[in-house]
């Protein structure tokens, strides 16, 4: 198990809390809750050790837009591909904008 921490510039707080995905073989879950202060904090817990560089590159691309809502995000990974990671994060922001409803 590896635990990674990241922080990115962000806009206004996310509208609501949400959970997307499930921790199952080859997938992950994203827990998102609003956070003030114009920052997004991301905590990643992954079952795959040694991929810190991959996580850094992926999350820097996802959060390159500082207008994304400010949030505290927890990612629990069980070996998901980068495409699945990005999709789940985008899904979490979309669901949060809808008030936490899928």
ABEGO torsion letter per residue (X at the ends): XBBBBBBBBBBBBBABBBBBEBBBBGBBBBBBBBBBGGBBBBBBBBABBGAAAAAAAAAAAAAABAABBBBBBBBBBAGBBAAAAAAAAAAAAAAAAAGGBX
